[in-house]
Amino acid sequence: MQTYDDVSTGRDSIEVLRRVLGEDAEALADALAAQLETDGDGAEWRAIDRILPRLRSGVGRILMAGEVIAAAEPPDVSPDRARAAGTAIVAQASSLAALLDDLGEVSRVGSRRLELHLQPVDIVPIVRDAVWAHAHSAVDRDVLLDGPLHADGLPPILGDPPHVRRALRALLDNAVNHTPRRGHAWVELSARDDVVCVAVWDSGPGVDMADLPRLLQPFEQGAGAPGHGAGLGLAIAQGLLELHGGHLEVASWEGVGSRFTAVFRAAPEELRRR
């Protein structure tokens, strides 16, 4: 029987992806398989191989924690040991669930199978909630997270609230994860012409702009990336913004930091009056 550790080829990787992720990732696996048939052993199977170690690691830790509980006789399982094993199971399962959600999202976004319900949306409370949701992870990494700055007088955007939140979460994840300890990340809001901009700044190492097209592809990460995630966040953010009729702007200064700006269309006047 083939095990996860036996996987060494692109086609094997795709089959493991199908088994691990289930029906939600079927479209992603099919797309990768089709690309593999035309391009041979190219980048697609290597991309799958890059995410498999994280899946293996998470599953392995969940199994190990479960075995600690299952193998011990009841008198030998102290409350502290059982609590530690349970906490480990929950943490690893949550991490894997988030990864699987991201894989499903990048599949739906990339294949344009995502149905948006666009409406006038006040972006300010969504940004405030997103910053607040990242406060704990920022504190854990000893990162100062500020914002939103310049939040007054903005027009509503044309957006689908859950997917606006998802795009901003991806950009904030990226900023917090790439900001060094005792660094600074912040969010600024602005409006120009018929668009509203949410700029997410970080004081990280910066990005080589020549490398940017690659970094906006699924499964790609920059040199010196902290190793969190599978390299899906920026691809998801860019895809969601494009589905909203907007786009992602990037500016970066090596050794100083980066600015990733989500650009949304402002809601038309006739929709604001409804």
VMD Tcl script that draws the C-alpha trace (Angstrom):
set ca {
  {0.00 0.00 0.00}
  {1.31 3.45 -0.89}
  {1.93 5.78 2.04}
  {2.29 9.56 2.04}
  {6.06 9.19 2.43}
  {6.23 7.11 -0.76}
  {5.08 10.04 -2.88}
  {7.78 11.14 -5.31}
  {6.11 12.07 -8.57}
  {3.68 14.70 -9.71}
  {0.91 12.23 -10.47}
  {1.29 10.53 -7.10}
  {1.13 13.94 -5.43}
  {-2.12 14.75 -7.17}
  {-3.67 11.44 -6.12}
  {-2.66 12.04 -2.51}
  {-4.14 15.52 -2.72}
  {-7.43 14.02 -3.89}
  {-7.51 11.55 -1.02}
  {-6.51 14.02 1.68}
  {-8.62 16.99 0.61}
  {-11.71 15.23 -0.65}
  {-14.38 16.56 -2.97}
  {-13.87 20.27 -2.23}
  {-10.48 20.25 -3.93}
  {-11.54 18.10 -6.89}
  {-11.43 21.03 -9.32}
  {-7.94 22.00 -8.14}
  {-6.65 18.46 -8.50}
  {-8.23 18.12 -11.97}
  {-6.68 21.40 -13.13}
  {-3.26 20.37 -11.89}
  {-3.57 16.93 -13.48}
  {-4.52 18.46 -16.83}
  {-1.61 20.88 -16.65}
  {0.73 18.02 -15.81}
  {-0.42 16.10 -18.89}
  {0.50 19.03 -21.16}
  {3.63 20.30 -19.43}
  {5.08 17.06 -18.11}
  {6.85 17.09 -14.77}
  {6.73 20.85 -14.34}
  {6.04 23.31 -11.58}
  {2.54 22.05 -10.78}
  {3.54 18.76 -9.22}
  {6.36 20.43 -7.32}
  {3.78 22.86 -5.93}
  {1.70 19.95 -4.65}
  {4.78 18.32 -3.17}
  {5.50 21.53 -1.27}
  {2.18 21.43 0.55}
  {2.22 17.70 1.26}
  {4.88 17.95 4.01}
  {2.64 20.32 5.93}
  {-0.29 17.95 5.60}
  {1.88 15.00 6.64}
  {3.29 16.90 9.60}
  {-0.11 17.98 10.85}
  {-1.62 14.52 10.45}
  {1.42 12.97 12.16}
  {1.10 15.23 15.18}
  {-2.61 14.58 15.47}
  {-1.98 10.84 15.34}
  {0.82 11.07 17.90}
  {-1.34 13.00 20.34}
  {-4.19 10.57 19.85}
  {-1.91 7.59 20.39}
  {-0.73 9.05 23.70}
  {-4.31 8.95 24.93}
  {-5.32 5.69 23.26}
  {-2.28 3.65 24.39}
  {-2.32 4.62 28.06}
  {-4.28 2.86 30.76}
  {-6.77 5.18 32.48}
  {-4.79 5.40 35.75}
  {-1.68 6.44 33.77}
  {-3.33 9.38 32.02}
  {-3.03 12.41 34.24}
  {-5.43 15.30 33.65}
  {-2.50 17.50 32.59}
  {-1.26 14.94 30.05}
  {-4.72 14.40 28.62}
  {-5.28 18.17 28.42}
  {-1.93 18.69 26.64}
  {-2.69 15.95 24.12}
  {-6.17 17.33 23.51}
  {-4.81 20.84 23.02}
  {-2.26 19.52 20.51}
  {-4.97 17.68 18.58}
  {-7.19 20.77 18.40}
  {-4.31 23.04 17.35}
  {-3.09 20.74 14.56}
  {-6.59 19.96 13.33}
  {-7.38 23.69 13.23}
  {-4.22 24.38 11.25}
  {-5.04 21.66 8.74}
  {-8.64 22.85 8.47}
  {-7.40 26.37 7.64}
  {-5.05 24.97 5.00}
  {-7.84 22.94 3.42}
  {-10.10 26.01 3.43}
  {-7.38 27.98 1.63}
  {-6.92 25.23 -0.95}
  {-10.64 25.17 -1.64}
  {-10.72 28.96 -1.85}
  {-7.80 29.22 -4.28}
  {-9.46 26.56 -6.43}
  {-12.79 28.40 -6.55}
  {-11.14 31.78 -7.14}
  {-8.78 30.48 -9.81}
  {-11.55 28.71 -11.70}
  {-13.91 31.70 -11.30}
  {-16.50 29.43 -9.67}
  {-17.09 31.89 -6.83}
  {-20.43 33.69 -6.89}
  {-20.27 37.19 -5.42}
  {-23.23 39.22 -4.18}
  {-22.03 42.78 -4.72}
  {-23.60 45.59 -2.73}
  {-22.59 48.92 -1.16}
  {-20.40 48.10 1.84}
  {-18.84 50.32 4.50}
  {-15.23 49.15 4.45}
  {-14.19 50.83 7.72}
  {-15.78 48.40 10.23}
  {-14.59 45.44 8.16}
  {-11.02 46.72 8.30}
  {-11.30 47.44 12.04}
  {-12.56 43.91 12.66}
  {-9.77 42.44 10.55}
  {-7.10 44.36 12.45}
  {-8.65 43.34 15.77}
  {-8.74 39.69 14.67}
  {-4.97 39.83 14.05}
  {-4.15 41.52 17.36}
  {-3.41 38.25 19.15}
  {-1.08 36.88 16.46}
  {0.69 40.26 16.29}
  {1.27 40.23 20.06}
  {2.55 36.64 19.86}
  {5.10 37.73 17.26}
  {5.95 40.94 19.16}
  {4.69 43.07 16.25}
  {3.01 46.45 16.72}
  {-0.19 46.42 14.62}
  {-1.99 49.74 14.04}
  {-4.98 50.96 12.11}
  {-7.04 51.69 10.33}
  {-5.60 55.17 9.79}
  {-7.40 57.95 7.83}
  {-10.75 56.18 8.12}
  {-13.05 59.22 7.85}
  {-15.20 60.28 4.90}
  {-14.74 57.23 2.70}
  {-17.44 56.22 0.21}
  {-18.83 52.69 0.43}
  {-17.21 50.08 -1.77}
  {-18.95 47.66 -4.11}
  {-18.28 44.36 -2.40}
  {-19.37 41.02 -1.03}
  {-18.65 41.36 2.73}
  {-17.41 37.80 3.50}
  {-15.03 37.84 0.57}
  {-13.85 41.37 1.30}
  {-12.98 40.11 4.79}
  {-11.14 37.12 3.33}
  {-9.01 39.27 1.02}
  {-8.06 41.63 3.86}
  {-7.30 38.72 6.18}
  {-4.83 37.37 3.63}
  {-3.04 40.72 3.39}
  {-2.89 41.13 7.18}
  {-1.64 37.55 7.59}
  {1.12 38.35 5.12}
  {2.07 41.59 6.90}
  {2.16 40.14 10.42}
  {4.03 37.01 9.34}
  {6.71 38.95 7.45}
  {7.29 41.66 10.04}
  {10.27 40.93 12.33}
  {9.95 40.98 16.10}
  {9.55 44.49 17.49}
  {8.58 45.55 13.97}
  {5.55 47.54 12.86}
  {2.58 46.74 10.60}
  {-0.31 49.09 9.95}
  {-3.32 49.76 7.73}
  {-4.17 53.02 5.95}
  {-7.39 53.84 4.11}
  {-7.81 56.32 1.28}
  {-10.03 57.13 -1.70}
  {-9.11 58.39 -5.15}
  {-11.18 58.82 -8.28}
  {-13.79 56.03 -8.13}
  {-11.87 53.58 -5.93}
  {-11.23 52.95 -2.24}
  {-7.81 51.71 -1.17}
  {-6.83 49.60 1.85}
  {-3.04 49.75 2.17}
  {-1.42 47.16 4.44}
  {2.14 48.13 5.36}
  {4.86 46.11 7.03}
  {8.42 46.76 8.15}
  {9.63 43.40 6.89}
  {12.57 42.58 4.60}
  {10.82 43.77 1.46}
  {10.22 42.03 -1.84}
  {12.34 41.92 -4.96}
  {9.85 43.45 -7.40}
  {11.25 41.31 -10.22}
  {10.09 38.30 -8.20}
  {6.58 39.66 -7.61}
  {4.74 37.87 -10.45}
  {5.92 34.54 -9.05}
  {4.93 35.45 -5.47}
  {1.36 36.18 -6.57}
  {0.98 32.62 -7.89}
  {-0.46 29.87 -5.65}
  {2.04 27.89 -3.52}
  {4.82 30.44 -3.94}
  {6.72 32.17 -1.13}
  {9.54 34.67 -1.06}
  {13.10 34.00 -0.03}
  {13.38 34.03 3.73}
  {9.64 33.52 4.22}
  {8.84 32.52 7.81}
  {7.46 29.13 6.77}
  {3.86 29.80 7.80}
  {1.16 28.68 5.42}
  {1.42 27.21 1.96}
  {1.92 30.35 -0.11}
  {-1.77 30.78 -0.96}
  {-2.76 34.04 0.76}
  {-1.59 36.59 -1.79}
  {-3.00 34.56 -4.68}
  {-6.37 34.39 -2.91}
  {-6.33 38.13 -2.15}
  {-5.47 39.07 -5.73}
  {-8.09 36.72 -7.19}
  {-10.84 37.99 -4.89}
  {-10.00 41.61 -5.66}
  {-10.14 40.94 -9.40}
  {-13.53 39.24 -8.98}
  {-14.69 42.47 -7.27}
  {-13.51 44.48 -10.28}
  {-10.51 45.77 -8.32}
  {-6.87 44.81 -8.14}
  {-3.85 44.43 -5.87}
  {-1.07 47.02 -5.94}
  {2.35 46.26 -4.48}
  {5.24 48.55 -3.57}
  {8.32 47.35 -1.73}
  {11.67 48.60 -0.55}
  {14.23 45.91 0.23}
  {15.41 46.13 3.81}
  {12.65 48.62 4.67}
  {9.25 47.00 4.11}
  {6.33 46.52 1.76}
  {2.89 47.92 1.03}
  {0.13 45.69 -0.34}
  {-2.91 47.73 -1.36}
  {-6.35 46.29 -1.96}
  {-8.11 48.53 -4.48}
  {-11.93 48.27 -4.50}
  {-14.44 50.01 -6.75}
  {-16.51 52.63 -4.97}
  {-20.22 51.86 -5.04}
  {-22.10 53.86 -7.72}
  {-24.23 56.74 -6.42}
  {-27.49 55.12 -7.55}
  {-26.78 52.05 -5.41}
  {-25.87 54.11 -2.36}
  {-29.28 55.81 -2.41}
  {-31.25 52.55 -2.32}
}
mol new
graphics top color blue
foreach p $ca { graphics top sphere $p radius 0.5 }
foreach p [lrange $ca 0 end-1] q [lrange $ca 1 end] { graphics top cylinder $p $q radius 0.2 }
display resetview
